[in-house]
Structure formats: structure tokens, C-alpha cells
Amino acid sequence: MDQSSDVGDVEITRRIRQALMADDTLSITAKNIKVITVNGTVTLRGPVETAGERLSIFNKANTVANGRVDNQLEVTSR
């Protein structure tokens, strides 16, 4: 699945990325997840280090996308 070029979708992705980068509690791994927005629905993909990071990222995306989030993040242990 590829990111939509729709202006609204790009803005949603930008706002989520901005929220992730501003959160100093997230690991570098978590900040590098894929955020893909198509027709207003956000898909989150990639590894995160803890269940807490997974939930935190989901909550941020959920707020921006008004509840339209498919959370495919995977917790990986080192």
C-alpha cells in the first residue's frame, strides 16, 4: 500500500509524523514506523520496542485521524 497524494491524506500523515517526532519518550525505532494514509484511513506498520510505544503511537494517530486507524505495529524484543 502506498501513501495517497491527496492533500488531506498527506496532511494527516504529516501531522502524525510531527506528533511522533515531538515525543521524546519514543525510541528511534518507533519514530521510524511507516505511516500510510489513504482516503482518510491511516495504516501504521513496523516494529516498536514496547507495548506502551504501540499504544502511544496508536493514540496519537487515532486523535489526528478521527478514529480511522489500522494498527499493524509489532512489538519486537531485543
C-alpha positions as CSV (number, residue, x, y, z in Angstrom):
1,M,0.0,0.0,0.0
2,D,1.3,3.4,-1.0
3,Q,0.7,6.8,0.5
4,S,-2.1,8.7,-1.3
5,S,-1.1,12.0,-3.0
6,D,-4.4,13.6,-1.9
7,V,-3.7,16.8,0.0
8,G,-5.9,15.8,3.0
9,D,-4.1,12.4,3.3
10,V,-0.7,14.0,3.1
11,E,-1.7,16.4,5.8
12,I,-2.9,13.6,8.1
13,T,0.4,11.8,7.6
14,R,2.4,14.9,8.2
15,R,0.6,15.7,11.5
16,I,1.1,12.2,12.8
17,R,4.8,12.2,11.9
18,Q,5.1,15.6,13.6
19,A,3.5,14.2,16.8
20,L,5.8,11.2,16.8
21,M,9.0,13.3,16.3
22,A,7.9,15.6,19.2
23,D,7.5,12.7,21.6
24,D,10.9,12.3,23.4
25,T,9.6,9.1,25.1
26,L,9.5,7.1,21.9
27,S,12.5,5.1,20.7
28,I,14.2,5.8,17.3
29,T,12.7,2.6,16.1
30,A,9.2,3.8,17.0
31,K,9.8,7.1,15.3
32,N,10.7,5.3,12.0
33,I,7.5,3.3,11.5
34,K,5.5,3.6,8.3
35,V,2.5,5.9,8.4
36,I,0.3,5.5,5.3
37,T,-2.9,7.4,4.8
38,V,-5.3,6.5,2.0
39,N,-8.8,8.1,1.8
40,G,-8.5,9.3,5.4
41,T,-7.7,5.9,6.9
42,V,-4.2,5.6,8.5
43,T,-2.2,2.4,8.5
44,L,0.6,2.1,11.0
45,R,3.3,-0.5,10.1
46,G,6.6,-1.5,11.5
47,P,8.4,-2.6,14.7
48,V,8.2,-0.8,18.1
49,E,10.1,-1.7,21.2
50,T,7.3,-1.9,23.7
51,A,3.5,-2.3,24.0
52,G,3.5,1.2,25.5
53,E,5.0,2.6,22.4
54,R,2.5,0.8,20.3
55,L,-0.4,2.2,22.3
56,S,1.1,5.7,22.4
57,I,1.6,5.8,18.6
58,F,-1.9,4.4,18.0
59,N,-3.4,7.1,20.3
60,K,-1.6,9.9,18.6
61,A,-2.7,8.6,15.1
62,N,-6.2,8.0,16.3
63,T,-6.6,11.6,17.5
64,V,-5.4,13.0,14.2
65,A,-7.3,10.6,12.0
66,N,-10.6,10.7,14.0
67,G,-10.6,7.0,14.8
68,R,-9.7,5.7,11.4
69,V,-6.5,3.8,12.2
70,D,-5.4,0.3,11.2
71,N,-2.7,-0.5,13.8
72,Q,-0.3,-3.1,12.3
73,L,2.6,-2.2,14.6
74,E,4.5,-5.2,16.0
75,V,6.3,-5.2,19.4
76,T,9.8,-6.7,19.0
77,S,12.0,-7.6,21.8
78,R,15.8,-7.2,21.5
